[in-house]
Amino acid sequence: MRSQAEWILFELDASPQPADSEPNTLKLLHELQVHQVELEMQNEELRQTRDSLEAVLAQYTELYDFSPVGYFTLDGGGKILRTNFAGAKLLGIERSVVAGREFRLFASAQDKDGWTGFFNQILTAQTKLTRELSLETQQGRLHVLAEGLGDGSGLECWLALVDITKRKHAEEKARKSQQHVMNILENTTDAFFETDRKFTVTYMNRKAEKPLFTTREKLLGKNLWEAFPEAVGGVFHQQYHRALELQKPVSFEAYYPPFAMWYECHAYPTPVSLSVYFRDITERKNLEDSLRISEQRYRDIVEMQNELVCRYLSDGRLTFVNEAYLRYYGLKRELTLGSNFVPRIPREDQDAIRAALKSLTPLASSVDLTHRIMTAEGEIRWQKWTHRALFSPEGEVLEYQAVGDDITERMRAEELRDQIERIIRHDLRTPACNAIGIARMLRDEMNLTGEQRDLLGLIEHAGQNMLDTLDSSLDLYKIETGQYRSEPEVFDSVSMLRGIIGALTKKAQFAENRLELFVNRHSHNPDSPCLCLGEPKLLRTALQNLLVNALEASPPDAEVVVELSLDTDCRIEIINQGAVPQDIRASFFDKYVTKGKKTGHGLGTYSAKLMVNAQGGIIELDTSKKGRTSVTVRVPVHQAQAVQSGGPQAKTVAAGPGLAILLVEDDKVAQAYLRYLLEEDGHQVKMASDGATALSILAERQFDLVLMDVEMPVMDGAEATRRIRASGAPQAGVPVIAMTAGVMAGDREKCLAAGMNDYIAKPVELEALREVTRRVLGAGPTQ
């Protein structure tokens, strides 16, 4: 510096030189001048240093204040001495009011103790320390990364805070997402494991432990092929390598001999891993094997049986037929499968089959069909098939399965049986009807004694019982076999009960018993009828069986009460003294159930229940009152009960004098009775013994009404009526009323189909004849 100062003095050459100065003085002056220059140089250097320091301080202050990192200076007690803008913003308060506050107050409750320990370490440590903290600020909870450094004296420390809230939230979200995935993998029904590209197992759920016969702890971190060396070179080894090499998912089923198990596997590769979902399908495979064996046995059985078996698609193509099917139709299997073979079926039967198949649903997937076919030789044969539709989960028909049989011989036998039944019913009923008719005709004579009238009444009742017994026995058979068809009609329940009670009280075996009828709680005879809707013959037989059972079960000289009441239905209650034995109460209406009676076979109550149920009625047993038994029968009540029979639309046409009636009847006794009945009622009667004779008479003479027997020789009533209607003659529209002793189900429809106007059953009663005549003449002839 001295040489520099001297050089400056030399250049300035501004120092005066006194002439008379001493050398020492000059030297001293020179020294002072050099020192002055040195001092000025030092002052300039100090000034420059100060300016530099101030510039650096200003730069540091700017960097400190505006740094994105929050900086804090804390004293030895943890109070904030200074902070920058980022630190104040982090705490959510003004920078001017931060100083003097304890930093601990901003720590969250769970981190206060952690902050205290961290702060004490910072003051004493010689190195920078780092810790994550959670703070409670004006913006809510923040997560920060704190770095601290002490000054070495324990009096101050510096703290830098970086906001990592978003990162923590992202980490928490990722953690929850990962936990969600782990939960899915742990709770999935499939077993699962994951490996890296070198087949080291990195994850495995608990479901995989059982099918792999190991635990997760034992398998994690191990090589898959080292854990299962028997799989090397097999299907599993090949497929997993293939998935990673091609980077394509693979699915397969494979057997693992060491475990004697089948597995279904689905492997999904990524560039760095392989995820495998698998399940134990050993049971399913065993079931499939059993199913194949069972199906083969089923096919063997189907092939061996005589029934015709086939399966076909919705378009009619056959997918399976058994040998019996091929034999029956004379077909070859290779030409039949895949074809639309359909036998020759009459068109009306084809329409019925199509409609029935179309109506099938997943809940009603089968139907029984009986139809005709025509053989190659032109013979008509009958078949019965059961068709079952197989549906997809979406409700679409996948296939039909049908099992059929040739029932021609059975149908012919049934037809023969029906013919025999009709003959028996007609031939047996006709004499009984005649006996009833003659008894009624004789009873109407004025010169008979009371005893004679009673005897004729007994004959009439016996004949009616015979008719009812004949009808009910055949009806009962049809009810039991499911062939019965109900044809309800309106009848007077009061007169029916009076007739039953009157007949039973005349029997010697019930002479000591008393039978009393109450109608709507009254014991006197009401003037108006109580009209019910049902089948009077069936109900008469059922009630007679129940009354006989009640009389036989009653103590001597005991009273049996019949209560009839009408409300929403027709209610008939039969009450007798004496209780039904405890051990047969539950089976009271079962077949062959009886106890404590000398006679009977246990069929009375059984048949009564069947007959009541067949016409839509209900029968109930009540033994709740000690020492007595009550059986209640309920049948529908006629809705127009208060209206006279025939309804409000029927014209009041008297069946009295003036009607010219052609009576067509082949039985001489029935002719005599019906002629007597009609002439006594004032009609003019012309007789014909068959349908052909009736046609000849009608061609020559006009009649107001024709009473036509149905079953007659030469020409029956149905054929005669058809010819009358088709003749085109003036008498083609004459009213025709059918009469028959064979009251089988469907007879009314057959008569009406032949062109008859109405129907009356034998034995013919005058009031019934008057009613049907009024109805027919009031409605006009059927064209």
Solvent accessible surface area in square Angstrom, and as a share of the most:
residue,aa,sasa,rsa
1,M,100,0.45
2,R,98,0.36
3,S,84,0.54
4,Q,102,0.45
5,A,0,0.00
6,E,60,0.27
7,W,148,0.52
8,I,54,0.27
9,L,28,0.14
10,F,148,0.62
11,E,113,0.50
12,L,111,0.55
13,D,120,0.62
14,A,78,0.61
15,S,31,0.20
16,P,99,0.62
17,Q,128,0.57
18,P,67,0.42
19,A,112,0.87
20,D,129,0.67
21,S,25,0.16
22,E,108,0.49
23,P,99,0.62
24,N,122,0.62
25,T,73,0.42
26,L,56,0.28
27,K,135,0.57
28,L,111,0.55
29,L,58,0.29
30,H,73,0.32
31,E,57,0.26
32,L,104,0.52
33,Q,31,0.14
34,V,0,0.00
35,H,96,0.43
36,Q,105,0.46
37,V,13,0.07
38,E,29,0.13
39,L,83,0.41
40,E,98,0.44
41,M,37,0.16
42,Q,79,0.35
43,N,93,0.48
44,E,68,0.31
45,E,100,0.45
46,L,118,0.59
47,R,106,0.39
48,Q,99,0.44
49,T,63,0.37
50,R,133,0.49
51,D,57,0.29
52,S,63,0.41
53,L,114,0.57
54,E,95,0.43
55,A,64,0.49
56,V,91,0.53
57,L,111,0.55
58,A,63,0.49
59,Q,111,0.49
60,Y,127,0.48
61,T,59,0.34
62,E,108,0.48
63,L,118,0.59
64,Y,37,0.14
65,D,16,0.08
66,F,143,0.60
67,S,19,0.12
68,P,129,0.81
69,V,39,0.22
70,G,2,0.02
71,Y,74,0.28
72,F,2,0.01
73,T,4,0.02
74,L,0,0.00
75,D,37,0.19
76,G,33,0.31
77,G,60,0.58
78,G,6,0.06
79,K,93,0.39
80,I,1,0.00
81,L,64,0.32
82,R,122,0.45
83,T,5,0.03
84,N,0,0.00
85,F,95,0.39
86,A,19,0.15
87,G,0,0.00
88,A,5,0.04
89,K,156,0.66
90,L,21,0.11
91,L,1,0.00
92,G,22,0.21
93,I,33,0.17
94,E,127,0.57
95,R,77,0.28
96,S,100,0.64
97,V,75,0.43
98,V,0,0.00
99,A,63,0.49
100,G,48,0.46
101,R,103,0.38
102,E,71,0.32
103,F,1,0.00
104,R,93,0.34
105,L,122,0.61
106,F,20,0.08
107,A,2,0.02
108,S,0,0.00
109,A,82,0.64
110,Q,115,0.51
111,D,24,0.13
112,K,55,0.23
113,D,119,0.61
114,G,20,0.19
115,W,5,0.02
116,T,55,0.32
117,G,36,0.34
118,F,9,0.04
119,F,16,0.07
120,N,80,0.41
121,Q,104,0.46
122,I,1,0.00
123,L,20,0.10
124,T,106,0.62
125,A,24,0.19
126,Q,146,0.65
127,T,90,0.52
128,K,121,0.51
129,L,45,0.22
130,T,77,0.45
131,R,94,0.34
132,E,74,0.33
133,L,4,0.02
134,S,7,0.05
135,L,0,0.00
136,E,74,0.33
137,T,20,0.12
138,Q,140,0.62
139,Q,114,0.51
140,G,31,0.30
141,R,106,0.39
142,L,21,0.10
143,H,44,0.20
144,V,0,0.00
145,L,49,0.24
146,A,0,0.00
147,E,60,0.27
148,G,1,0.01
149,L,74,0.37
150,G,10,0.09
151,D,57,0.30
152,G,50,0.48
153,S,72,0.46
154,G,28,0.27
155,L,125,0.62
156,E,53,0.24
157,C,0,0.00
158,W,107,0.38
159,L,2,0.01
160,A,21,0.16
161,L,2,0.01
162,V,67,0.38
163,D,74,0.38
164,I,13,0.06
165,T,16,0.09
166,K,178,0.75
167,R,106,0.39
168,K,56,0.24
169,H,110,0.49
170,A,59,0.46
171,E,80,0.36
172,E,67,0.30
173,K,153,0.65
174,A,59,0.46
175,R,126,0.46
176,K,118,0.50
177,S,59,0.38
178,Q,119,0.53
179,Q,89,0.39
180,H,111,0.50
181,V,73,0.42
182,M,58,0.26
183,N,63,0.32
184,I,89,0.45
185,L,19,0.09
186,E,42,0.19
187,N,111,0.57
188,T,33,0.19
189,T,121,0.71
190,D,23,0.12
191,A,5,0.04
192,F,8,0.03
193,F,8,0.03
194,E,51,0.23
195,T,0,0.00
196,D,47,0.24
197,R,116,0.42
198,K,163,0.69
199,F,11,0.04
200,T,40,0.23
201,V,1,0.01
202,T,75,0.44
203,Y,26,0.10
204,M,0,0.00
205,N,0,0.00
206,R,109,0.40
207,K,89,0.38
208,A,0,0.00
209,E,34,0.15
210,K,173,0.74
211,P,14,0.09
212,L,20,0.10
213,F,126,0.52
214,T,31,0.18
215,T,52,0.30
216,R,41,0.15
217,E,115,0.52
218,K,132,0.56
219,L,4,0.02
220,L,70,0.35
221,G,57,0.55
222,K,110,0.46
223,N,38,0.19
224,L,7,0.03
225,W,29,0.10
226,E,137,0.61
227,A,38,0.30
228,F,23,0.09
229,P,80,0.50
230,E,111,0.50
231,A,8,0.06
232,V,81,0.46
233,G,47,0.45
234,G,29,0.28
235,V,68,0.39
236,F,23,0.10
237,H,41,0.18
238,Q,106,0.47
239,Q,42,0.19
240,Y,8,0.03
241,H,56,0.25
242,R,118,0.43
243,A,0,0.00
244,L,9,0.04
245,E,129,0.58
246,L,99,0.49
247,Q,75,0.33
248,K,127,0.54
249,P,85,0.53
250,V,10,0.06
251,S,75,0.48
252,F,25,0.10
253,E,70,0.32
254,A,4,0.03
255,Y,94,0.36
256,Y,14,0.05
257,P,92,0.58
258,P,64,0.40
259,F,53,0.22
260,A,60,0.46
261,M,22,0.10
262,W,80,0.28
263,Y,8,0.03
264,E,33,0.15
265,C,2,0.01
266,H,54,0.24
267,A,0,0.00
268,Y,97,0.37
269,P,20,0.13
270,T,55,0.32
271,P,99,0.62
272,V,107,0.61
273,S,17,0.11
274,L,0,0.00
275,S,19,0.13
276,V,0,0.00
277,Y,67,0.26
278,F,7,0.03
279,R,110,0.40
280,D,72,0.37
281,I,7,0.04
282,T,27,0.16
283,E,128,0.57
284,R,92,0.33
285,K,36,0.15
286,N,83,0.42
287,L,110,0.55
288,E,53,0.24
289,D,58,0.30
290,S,58,0.37
291,L,114,0.57
292,R,139,0.51
293,I,93,0.47
294,S,55,0.36
295,E,78,0.35
296,Q,101,0.45
297,R,157,0.57
298,Y,92,0.35
299,R,94,0.34
300,D,64,0.33
301,I,111,0.56
302,V,4,0.02
303,E,43,0.19
304,M,158,0.70
305,Q,53,0.24
306,N,125,0.64
307,E,65,0.29
308,L,8,0.04
309,V,2,0.01
310,C,8,0.05
311,R,66,0.24
312,Y,27,0.10
313,L,46,0.23
314,S,80,0.51
315,D,81,0.42
316,G,24,0.23
317,R,103,0.38
318,L,7,0.04
319,T,58,0.34
320,F,15,0.06
321,V,0,0.00
322,N,0,0.00
323,E,68,0.31
324,A,5,0.04
325,Y,9,0.03
326,L,12,0.06
327,R,151,0.55
328,Y,73,0.28
329,Y,41,0.16
330,G,66,0.64
331,L,47,0.24
332,K,128,0.54
333,R,69,0.25
334,E,132,0.59
335,L,134,0.67
336,T,5,0.03
337,L,70,0.35
338,G,47,0.45
339,S,35,0.22
340,N,82,0.42
341,F,58,0.24
342,V,97,0.56
343,P,24,0.15
344,R,136,0.50
345,I,21,0.11
346,P,31,0.20
347,R,181,0.66
348,E,105,0.47
349,D,20,0.10
350,Q,55,0.24
351,D,70,0.36
352,A,58,0.45
353,I,24,0.12
354,R,134,0.49
355,A,64,0.49
356,A,16,0.12
357,L,30,0.15
358,K,180,0.76
359,S,74,0.48
360,L,18,0.09
361,T,61,0.36
362,P,82,0.52
363,L,180,0.90
364,A,60,0.46
365,S,25,0.16
366,S,48,0.31
367,V,36,0.21
368,D,89,0.46
369,L,24,0.12
370,T,63,0.37
371,H,9,0.04
372,R,66,0.24
373,I,5,0.02
374,M,66,0.29
375,T,29,0.17
376,A,96,0.74
377,E,153,0.69
378,G,41,0.39
379,E,69,0.31
380,I,68,0.34
381,R,49,0.18
382,W,75,0.26
383,Q,0,0.00
384,K,77,0.33
385,W,14,0.05
386,T,54,0.31
387,H,16,0.07
388,R,108,0.39
389,A,4,0.03
390,L,60,0.30
391,F,45,0.19
392,S,16,0.10
393,P,135,0.85
394,E,140,0.63
395,G,35,0.33
396,E,118,0.53
397,V,46,0.27
398,L,103,0.51
399,E,27,0.12
400,Y,22,0.08
401,Q,47,0.21
402,A,0,0.00
403,V,57,0.33
404,G,1,0.01
405,D,68,0.35
406,D,38,0.20
407,I,11,0.05
408,T,1,0.00
409,E,110,0.49
410,R,115,0.42
411,M,48,0.21
412,R,110,0.40
413,A,57,0.44
414,E,58,0.26
415,E,100,0.45
416,L,102,0.51
417,R,79,0.29
418,D,57,0.29
419,Q,90,0.40
420,I,81,0.41
421,E,15,0.07
422,R,57,0.21
423,I,99,0.50
424,I,76,0.39
425,R,4,0.02
426,H,28,0.12
427,D,79,0.41
428,L,94,0.47
429,R,1,0.00
430,T,20,0.12
431,P,75,0.47
432,A,1,0.00
433,C,7,0.04
434,N,18,0.09
435,A,43,0.33
436,I,0,0.00
437,G,0,0.00
438,I,48,0.24
439,A,2,0.02
440,R,27,0.10
441,M,33,0.15
442,L,78,0.39
443,R,80,0.29
444,D,79,0.41
445,E,74,0.33
446,M,171,0.76
447,N,129,0.66
448,L,45,0.22
449,T,77,0.45
450,G,50,0.48
451,E,127,0.57
452,Q,80,0.36
453,R,74,0.27
454,D,82,0.42
455,L,96,0.48
456,L,21,0.10
457,G,21,0.20
458,L,76,0.38
459,I,87,0.44
460,E,25,0.11
461,H,43,0.19
462,A,60,0.47
463,G,6,0.06
464,Q,33,0.15
465,N,33,0.17
466,M,100,0.44
467,L,2,0.01
468,D,8,0.04
469,T,85,0.49
470,L,29,0.14
471,D,3,0.01
472,S,9,0.06
473,S,59,0.38
474,L,42,0.21
475,D,21,0.11
476,L,35,0.17
477,Y,93,0.35
478,K,28,0.12
479,I,28,0.14
480,E,79,0.35
481,T,66,0.39
482,G,68,0.66
483,Q,83,0.37
484,Y,44,0.17
485,R,130,0.47
486,S,44,0.28
487,E,62,0.28
488,P,76,0.47
489,E,93,0.42
490,V,57,0.33
491,F,19,0.08
492,D,38,0.20
493,S,0,0.00
494,V,3,0.02
495,S,59,0.38
496,M,14,0.06
497,L,0,0.00
498,R,90,0.33
499,G,41,0.39
500,I,2,0.01
501,I,19,0.10
502,G,25,0.24
503,A,12,0.09
504,L,3,0.01
505,T,63,0.37
506,K,122,0.52
507,K,79,0.33
508,A,94,0.73
509,Q,123,0.54
510,F,11,0.04
511,A,74,0.57
512,E,116,0.52
513,N,24,0.12
514,R,120,0.44
515,L,27,0.14
516,E,61,0.27
517,L,24,0.12
518,F,53,0.22
519,V,8,0.05
520,N,68,0.35
521,R,184,0.67
522,H,102,0.46
523,S,60,0.39
524,H,117,0.52
525,N,105,0.54
526,P,36,0.23
527,D,151,0.78
528,S,75,0.48
529,P,59,0.37
530,C,8,0.05
531,L,18,0.09
532,C,0,0.00
533,L,60,0.30
534,G,0,0.00
535,E,23,0.10
536,P,21,0.13
537,K,58,0.24
538,L,3,0.02
539,L,0,0.00
540,R,55,0.20
541,T,19,0.11
542,A,0,0.00
543,L,0,0.00
544,Q,41,0.18
545,N,38,0.19
546,L,5,0.02
547,L,0,0.00
548,V,38,0.22
549,N,33,0.17
550,A,5,0.04
551,L,5,0.03
552,E,60,0.27
553,A,52,0.40
554,S,13,0.08
555,P,63,0.39
556,P,109,0.69
557,D,93,0.48
558,A,15,0.12
559,E,53,0.24
560,V,0,0.00
561,V,25,0.14
562,V,0,0.00
563,E,37,0.16
564,L,1,0.01
565,S,36,0.23
566,L,39,0.20
567,D,118,0.61
568,T,117,0.68
569,D,30,0.16
570,C,0,0.00
571,R,63,0.23
572,I,0,0.00
573,E,16,0.07
574,I,3,0.02
575,I,18,0.09
576,N,8,0.04
577,Q,83,0.37
578,G,24,0.23
579,A,54,0.42
580,V,13,0.07
581,P,51,0.32
582,Q,138,0.61
583,D,97,0.50
584,I,26,0.13
585,R,72,0.26
586,A,112,0.87
587,S,31,0.20
588,F,18,0.07
589,F,29,0.12
590,D,74,0.38
591,K,81,0.34
592,Y,141,0.53
593,V,34,0.20
594,T,62,0.36
595,K,102,0.43
596,G,84,0.81
597,K,66,0.28
598,K,208,0.88
599,T,89,0.52
600,G,49,0.47
601,H,146,0.65
602,G,11,0.10
603,L,70,0.35
604,G,29,0.28
605,T,10,0.06
606,Y,35,0.13
607,S,8,0.05
608,A,0,0.00
609,K,70,0.30
610,L,40,0.20
611,M,4,0.02
612,V,0,0.00
613,N,63,0.32
614,A,27,0.21
615,Q,11,0.05
616,G,58,0.55
617,G,7,0.07
618,I,95,0.48
619,I,10,0.05
620,E,82,0.37
621,L,45,0.22
622,D,63,0.33
623,T,33,0.19
624,S,95,0.61
625,K,118,0.50
626,K,207,0.88
627,G,36,0.35
628,R,57,0.21
629,T,6,0.04
630,S,2,0.01
631,V,10,0.06
632,T,12,0.07
633,V,0,0.00
634,R,72,0.26
635,V,2,0.01
636,P,51,0.32
637,V,18,0.10
638,H,48,0.21
639,Q,164,0.73
640,A,38,0.29
641,Q,51,0.23
642,A,97,0.75
643,V,63,0.36
644,Q,152,0.68
645,S,78,0.50
646,G,34,0.32
647,G,31,0.30
648,P,123,0.77
649,Q,173,0.77
650,A,40,0.31
651,K,130,0.55
652,T,135,0.78
653,V,45,0.26
654,A,79,0.61
655,A,10,0.07
656,G,13,0.13
657,P,121,0.76
658,G,56,0.54
659,L,24,0.12
660,A,18,0.14
661,I,2,0.01
662,L,0,0.00
663,L,0,0.00
664,V,0,0.00
665,E,1,0.00
666,D,46,0.24
667,D,38,0.20
668,K,145,0.61
669,V,65,0.37
670,A,7,0.05
671,Q,23,0.10
672,A,52,0.40
673,Y,10,0.04
674,L,4,0.02
675,R,99,0.36
676,Y,47,0.18
677,L,13,0.07
678,L,2,0.01
679,E,83,0.37
680,E,123,0.55
681,D,21,0.11
682,G,29,0.28
683,H,13,0.06
684,Q,109,0.49
685,V,18,0.10
686,K,79,0.33
687,M,38,0.17
688,A,4,0.03
689,S,46,0.29
690,D,16,0.08
691,G,0,0.00
692,A,35,0.27
693,T,53,0.31
694,A,0,0.00
695,L,44,0.22
696,S,66,0.43
697,I,26,0.13
698,L,12,0.06
699,A,87,0.67
700,E,154,0.69
701,R,103,0.38
702,Q,114,0.51
703,F,13,0.05
704,D,58,0.30
705,L,1,0.00
706,V,0,0.00
707,L,0,0.00
708,M,0,0.00
709,D,1,0.00
710,V,23,0.13
711,E,41,0.18
712,M,21,0.09
713,P,77,0.49
714,V,124,0.71
715,M,25,0.11
716,D,57,0.30
717,G,0,0.00
718,A,21,0.16
719,E,55,0.25
720,A,0,0.00
721,T,0,0.00
722,R,117,0.43
723,R,122,0.45
724,I,4,0.02
725,R,43,0.16
726,A,87,0.67
727,S,67,0.43
728,G,70,0.67
729,A,46,0.35
730,P,122,0.77
731,Q,14,0.06
732,A,19,0.15
733,G,22,0.21
734,V,7,0.04
735,P,15,0.09
736,V,0,0.00
737,I,0,0.00
738,A,0,0.00
739,M,0,0.00
740,T,3,0.02
741,A,0,0.00
742,G,0,0.00
743,V,33,0.19
744,M,18,0.08
745,A,44,0.34
746,G,7,0.06
747,D,8,0.04
748,R,95,0.35
749,E,89,0.40
750,K,122,0.52
751,C,6,0.04
752,L,71,0.36
753,A,89,0.69
754,A,3,0.02
755,G,13,0.12
756,M,1,0.01
757,N,20,0.10
758,D,6,0.03
759,Y,36,0.14
760,I,14,0.07
761,A,31,0.24
762,K,14,0.06
763,P,19,0.12
764,V,2,0.01
765,E,82,0.37
766,L,52,0.26
767,E,107,0.48
768,A,44,0.34
769,L,7,0.03
770,R,70,0.25
771,E,29,0.13
772,V,4,0.02
773,T,4,0.03
774,R,69,0.25
775,R,89,0.33
776,V,6,0.03
777,L,43,0.21
778,G,12,0.12
779,A,89,0.69
780,G,28,0.27
781,P,58,0.36
782,T,59,0.34
783,Q,174,0.77
